[in-house]
Amino acid sequence: MAYATRAVRGRREHTNVTATAMEEAGQARRTQKYLALVGGALEEVYGRAQQQPQLQLDITADRCILFSDQHKGTRDGADDFRRCERAYNTALAYYYRMGHTLVVLGDAEELWEERPAAVLRSYRHTLGLEAGFHRQGRYLRLWGNHDDEWRYPSSVQRHLAPLYLGPRLTVRESLIFRVTDGPRDLGALFLAHGHQGTLLGDRISLATRLVVRYLWRPLQRLTNLSLSLPSQDWRLRERHNIALYRWAAQRDRLVLIAGHTHRPVFASQTHAAQVKKELDKKLAELEANPGDEALRRDVSLLSAELEWVRAQDCQEPGQEGIVPMRRPCYFNTGCCSFRDGEITGLEIAEGEIRLIRWPDADDRPRPMVLIRASLGDVFAALA
């Protein structure tokens, strides 16, 4: 009897191990398929961008601020932007006076849920601030999956152009900057929203839009829940960040800047990974100097910041960035629709690229630089 029991137990353990191995193999196949779909879609978009005029960006003279994923709605319970309106408008006023070019990387309006006229009517002041950049020739705009209405020039001229005035308004699918340091060519910045190749956001986006508009929107207005995938699931964010990185890492002297995931990425590391890297450094210093109260305070503040970043938006904390991304070829703006009212973006100025947050740590109307790097060093690492 004991022998029979051990035999049954052994068969069960073997079955469990086999099932686990099959599940892992299946997950690996799905991941590779996902990476191939996203990479293939980005390759197509990049090919089309190469056929268009490329802009010049001289890091010694030019200034840009890149934002994405505002998801402006109609100021009801389904509007993810209304909490961030104050920070975003404040940032626009600052960068307008500083002489930056404003680059909006898609999902500016939430048109899966709303009609264009209703959204534009709700945020006339914000759009007026953006229009100031446009009239001075300092405004570049891409469309994403949630505002792909702007892929049609007729819709742009009908709805947006009367608000922006000035030169003819163009909303692009993607954009390439040739980056120079004076006379020296460094490489290329490739800008795209980043949804390319995804199932819901790209391949069946029309069907997704209908479900969101007619089923999800009424529920969201009642519950105030947010639907901004893949930002709601750290596993999806990580997988998509890896897909974007993998494509960029195969290019020569190219940096990809995207949005879509709502999670800041700097030099191919998520904000959480950057904070953890600094925390580990301070922990090592504290271990060597356990009586240093200044170091203990630094460790405490970094520990708190790490948990804050991981759990932002009341989402499940995740160990994002666990797959090594060693080449600094991928950056992500984060978003302008965080539920705590903060916004993140990427500044390019004075030869640097910076991940910034509005407002600052003291809740003042000014930018807080979270991390910075020399663009020259970034491209040198990709050579």
matplotlib code that plots the C-alpha trace (Angstrom):
import matplotlib.pyplot as plt

x = [0.0, 2.8, 4.6, 1.4, 0.8, 4.4, 3.9, 0.7, 2.4, 5.3, 3.1, 1.3, 4.5, 5.7, 2.4, 2.7, 6.3, 5.3, 2.3, 4.5, 7.1, 4.4, 2.9, 6.3, 7.0, 3.7, 4.3, 7.7, 6.1, 3.4, 6.1, 8.2, 5.1, 4.3, 7.8, 7.7, 4.3, 5.4, 8.8, 7.3, 4.7, 7.4, 9.6, 6.8, 6.1, 9.8, 10.0, 7.2, 8.8, 12.0, 10.1, 9.0, 11.2, 13.3, 13.7, 17.0, 17.7, 20.9, 21.5, 23.7, 20.8, 17.4, 14.9, 12.0, 9.5, 7.8, 4.5, 2.0, -1.2, -3.3, -6.5, -8.5, -12.3, -15.3, -14.8, -17.0, -16.2, -14.7, -12.1, -8.6, -7.1, -9.1, -6.8, -3.7, -5.1, -3.5, 0.0, -0.2, -1.3, 1.4, 4.0, 2.9, 3.1, 6.7, 7.9, 6.3, 8.3, 11.4, 11.3, 10.8, 9.2, 6.2, 5.9, 2.7, 3.2, -0.4, -3.5, -4.0, -7.8, -9.8, -11.7, -12.5, -15.0, -16.0, -16.8, -14.1, -16.3, -17.3, -13.6, -12.3, -15.1, -14.2, -10.5, -10.5, -8.0, -5.5, -5.8, -5.2, -2.0, -0.9, -1.9, 0.6, 3.4, 1.8, 1.5, 5.3, 6.2, 7.1, 4.4, 4.7, 2.0, 1.6, -1.6, -1.9, -4.5, -6.9, -6.9, -6.4, -9.2, -6.4, -4.8, -7.3, -6.3, -10.0, -10.8, -7.8, -8.9, -12.5, -12.0, -8.4, -7.4, -10.0, -8.7, -5.0, -5.0, -1.6, 0.1, -1.5, -1.7, -0.3, -0.7, 1.9, 2.0, 5.7, 8.7, 12.5, 14.9, 18.4, 20.4, 23.5, 26.0, 27.0, 28.4, 28.7, 25.9, 25.1, 22.2, 18.4, 15.6, 12.5, 9.3, 6.1, 3.2, 4.2, 1.0, 2.0, 1.5, -0.7, -4.0, -6.5, -4.7, -3.7, -4.9, -8.5, -8.6, -12.0, -13.8, -12.1, -13.2, -16.8, -16.7, -15.1, -17.5, -20.7, -20.1, -17.1, -17.8, -21.2, -19.7, -16.7, -18.9, -20.7, -17.6, -14.8, -12.6, -9.8, -9.1, -5.7, -4.2, -1.4, -0.9, -3.3, -1.1, 2.6, 3.1, 1.7, 3.8, 6.9, 6.3, 5.5, 8.5, 10.7, 9.2, 9.9, 13.4, 14.2, 13.2, 15.3, 18.3, 18.7, 19.1, 22.3, 22.6, 18.9, 16.9, 13.2, 11.0, 7.4, 4.4, 1.4, 2.5, 2.0, 5.3, 8.4, 11.5, 14.9, 17.8, 16.0, 15.3, 12.0, 11.8, 11.4, 14.5, 16.4, 15.3, 16.2, 19.6, 20.3, 18.7, 21.1, 24.0, 23.0, 22.3, 25.9, 27.2, 25.0, 26.2, 29.8, 28.8, 25.8, 26.0, 25.7, 22.2, 22.4, 22.8, 20.0, 17.7, 18.7, 17.9, 14.6, 13.5, 14.6, 12.7, 9.6, 10.0, 10.5, 7.2, 5.5, 6.6, 5.7, 2.2, 1.3, -2.3, -3.3, -2.1, -0.5, 3.2, 5.5, 9.2, 9.3, 12.6, 13.6, 14.8, 18.2, 18.0, 21.6, 21.6, 20.2, 18.1, 14.6, 12.9, 9.3, 7.6, 5.2, 1.9, -0.2, -3.1, -1.8, -4.5, -2.5, -2.5, 1.2, 2.5, 5.8, 7.7, 11.0, 13.0, 15.7, 17.8, 21.4, 22.7, 20.8, 17.7, 15.8, 12.9, 10.9, 7.8, 5.3, 4.8, 8.1, 8.5, 7.2, 4.1, 5.3, 4.5, 7.9, 9.6, 11.5, 14.3, 14.1, 17.1, 19.3, 21.9, 24.1, 22.6, 26.1, 26.9, 23.7, 24.5, 28.2, 27.0, 25.0, 27.8]
y = [0.0, 2.4, 1.7, 2.3, 5.6, 6.7, 5.7, 7.8, 10.8, 10.5, 10.4, 13.5, 15.4, 14.4, 15.6, 18.9, 19.4, 18.6, 20.9, 23.7, 23.2, 23.2, 26.4, 28.1, 26.9, 28.3, 31.6, 31.8, 31.2, 33.9, 36.4, 35.8, 36.2, 39.4, 40.8, 39.9, 41.6, 44.8, 44.8, 44.2, 47.0, 49.4, 48.5, 49.4, 52.7, 53.5, 52.7, 55.2, 57.8, 57.5, 58.5, 61.8, 64.9, 64.5, 67.3, 68.5, 68.8, 70.5, 69.6, 72.7, 75.1, 73.4, 72.8, 70.4, 69.1, 65.8, 64.9, 62.1, 60.4, 63.3, 61.4, 64.7, 63.9, 65.9, 66.7, 63.8, 60.6, 59.1, 61.9, 60.8, 64.2, 66.5, 65.8, 66.7, 69.8, 72.1, 70.6, 70.3, 73.9, 75.1, 73.2, 74.6, 78.2, 77.5, 75.8, 78.4, 81.2, 79.1, 78.7, 74.9, 73.1, 71.2, 67.6, 65.7, 61.9, 60.8, 60.0, 63.7, 63.4, 60.4, 59.8, 56.2, 57.4, 60.9, 62.8, 65.3, 68.4, 67.7, 67.1, 70.2, 72.3, 71.1, 72.0, 75.2, 76.9, 74.0, 73.8, 77.6, 77.2, 74.5, 76.7, 79.4, 76.9, 76.1, 79.7, 80.2, 77.1, 75.2, 72.5, 68.8, 66.3, 62.6, 60.5, 57.4, 54.7, 56.6, 59.7, 58.0, 60.2, 62.6, 60.2, 61.7, 65.2, 66.0, 65.5, 67.6, 70.5, 70.2, 70.0, 71.1, 73.6, 76.2, 76.2, 76.3, 78.8, 79.8, 77.5, 74.4, 71.8, 68.3, 65.3, 62.7, 58.9, 59.1, 61.4, 61.2, 63.8, 63.9, 64.7, 66.9, 68.4, 71.5, 70.1, 66.5, 64.0, 61.9, 59.7, 59.7, 60.1, 58.1, 59.3, 57.2, 56.7, 53.1, 51.2, 49.7, 46.0, 45.6, 43.7, 46.1, 49.3, 48.7, 45.5, 45.6, 49.2, 49.9, 47.1, 48.1, 51.7, 50.7, 48.5, 51.3, 54.0, 52.2, 49.7, 50.9, 54.7, 54.5, 52.2, 54.4, 57.4, 55.6, 54.1, 56.6, 53.6, 54.1, 52.1, 52.9, 49.6, 48.6, 51.0, 49.1, 45.9, 46.0, 42.7, 44.1, 47.3, 45.3, 43.1, 46.1, 48.0, 45.0, 44.8, 48.5, 48.2, 45.0, 46.8, 49.9, 47.8, 46.3, 49.7, 51.6, 55.0, 55.3, 56.3, 55.4, 57.8, 56.6, 56.9, 54.5, 52.5, 55.4, 54.4, 56.6, 54.8, 56.5, 55.1, 51.8, 51.6, 52.3, 55.0, 52.3, 50.6, 53.9, 54.6, 51.1, 51.4, 54.5, 52.9, 49.9, 52.2, 54.1, 50.8, 49.7, 53.0, 52.7, 49.1, 50.4, 53.4, 52.3, 55.3, 57.9, 59.5, 61.5, 58.2, 56.6, 59.4, 59.1, 55.3, 56.0, 58.6, 56.4, 53.4, 55.5, 56.9, 53.4, 52.2, 55.4, 54.9, 51.2, 51.7, 55.0, 55.0, 52.6, 49.8, 46.5, 47.2, 45.4, 44.6, 46.4, 46.3, 42.8, 42.0, 43.6, 46.4, 47.5, 49.8, 53.3, 53.3, 53.5, 56.3, 56.8, 60.0, 58.4, 60.2, 63.3, 61.4, 59.9, 59.7, 61.7, 64.7, 64.6, 64.5, 63.3, 64.2, 64.3, 67.6, 68.0, 71.1, 72.2, 69.0, 66.8, 64.7, 64.8, 62.9, 65.5, 65.6, 68.5, 69.7, 69.4, 67.5, 70.4, 70.6, 73.9, 74.9, 74.0, 71.0, 68.4, 66.6, 62.9, 61.9, 63.4, 62.3, 63.9, 63.2, 63.0, 60.2, 58.4, 58.3, 57.4, 54.4, 53.3, 53.8]
z = [0.0, 0.9, -2.4, -4.3, -2.5, -3.3, -7.0, -7.2, -5.6, -8.0, -11.0, -9.7, -9.2, -12.6, -14.1, -12.3, -13.5, -17.1, -17.0, -15.6, -18.3, -21.0, -19.6, -19.6, -23.2, -24.3, -22.6, -24.3, -27.7, -27.0, -25.9, -29.1, -31.2, -29.5, -29.9, -33.6, -34.1, -32.4, -34.1, -37.5, -37.1, -35.9, -38.9, -41.2, -39.5, -39.5, -43.2, -44.0, -41.8, -43.8, -46.9, -45.3, -44.7, -41.6, -39.2, -37.7, -34.0, -32.9, -29.3, -28.8, -29.7, -29.9, -27.1, -27.0, -24.5, -25.2, -23.6, -24.4, -23.3, -22.0, -22.8, -22.6, -22.1, -21.3, -17.6, -16.4, -14.5, -17.6, -18.0, -17.0, -17.8, -15.5, -12.5, -14.5, -16.3, -13.8, -14.0, -17.8, -18.4, -16.0, -17.9, -21.2, -19.9, -18.7, -21.9, -24.2, -22.5, -22.4, -26.2, -26.4, -29.2, -27.9, -29.2, -28.4, -29.0, -29.3, -27.3, -26.6, -26.8, -25.6, -28.8, -28.2, -25.6, -26.8, -29.9, -31.0, -30.7, -27.1, -26.0, -27.8, -26.3, -22.8, -23.0, -25.1, -22.7, -22.8, -26.6, -26.8, -24.9, -27.3, -30.2, -29.1, -29.9, -33.3, -34.4, -33.7, -35.6, -32.4, -32.4, -33.6, -33.1, -33.6, -33.4, -31.2, -30.9, -28.7, -31.0, -34.4, -35.7, -36.4, -38.9, -41.4, -42.6, -43.2, -39.5, -38.5, -40.7, -39.6, -35.8, -34.8, -37.4, -36.4, -32.9, -33.7, -36.6, -37.9, -40.5, -41.7, -38.9, -39.7, -37.4, -38.1, -37.6, -36.6, -37.0, -37.4, -36.1, -37.4, -34.3, -34.6, -32.2, -34.2, -37.5, -36.2, -36.9, -33.9, -35.1, -35.2, -32.8, -33.9, -32.4, -32.4, -30.1, -29.5, -29.8, -33.2, -33.4, -30.4, -30.7, -29.1, -29.9, -33.5, -35.2, -34.1, -32.8, -34.6, -32.7, -29.5, -29.9, -30.3, -27.1, -25.1, -26.3, -25.9, -23.1, -21.0, -21.1, -19.3, -16.7, -16.1, -15.6, -12.8, -11.2, -12.0, -12.9, -15.4, -18.6, -20.0, -20.9, -20.8, -17.9, -15.7, -15.7, -15.0, -16.8, -20.0, -19.5, -19.1, -22.1, -24.3, -23.1, -23.9, -27.4, -28.0, -26.7, -28.7, -31.9, -31.1, -30.0, -33.4, -35.1, -35.5, -33.7, -33.2, -30.1, -29.9, -27.9, -27.4, -25.0, -24.8, -21.7, -19.3, -17.6, -17.9, -19.3, -19.4, -21.3, -21.5, -17.8, -16.1, -13.5, -10.9, -12.1, -12.0, -8.4, -7.3, -8.8, -6.8, -3.7, -4.0, -4.2, -1.1, 0.8, 0.1, 1.4, 4.5, 5.2, 5.2, 7.4, 9.5, 11.8, 9.0, 9.6, 6.3, 4.4, 6.4, 5.5, 1.8, 1.9, 3.6, 1.0, -1.9, -0.4, -0.1, -3.7, -5.1, -3.6, -4.7, -8.3, -8.3, -6.9, -8.8, -10.0, -7.3, -9.5, -8.5, -7.7, -10.1, -10.6, -13.9, -15.8, -14.7, -18.3, -18.9, -21.4, -21.7, -24.7, -23.9, -27.1, -25.7, -23.8, -22.8, -21.8, -19.2, -19.4, -18.5, -17.0, -13.7, -11.1, -8.6, -10.8, -11.7, -15.3, -16.7, -19.9, -21.6, -22.0, -24.5, -23.9, -23.3, -24.8, -22.3, -22.2, -18.9, -17.4, -15.7, -13.4, -12.8, -10.1, -8.2, -4.9, -2.9, -5.1, -6.6, -10.3, -11.6, -13.2, -11.1, -13.0, -12.1, -14.1, -16.8, -19.3, -22.0, -25.5, -26.8, -24.3, -25.2, -28.9, -28.1, -26.3, -29.4, -31.8]

ax = plt.figure().add_subplot(projection="3d")
ax.plot(x, y, z, "-o")
ax.set_aspect("equal")
plt.show()
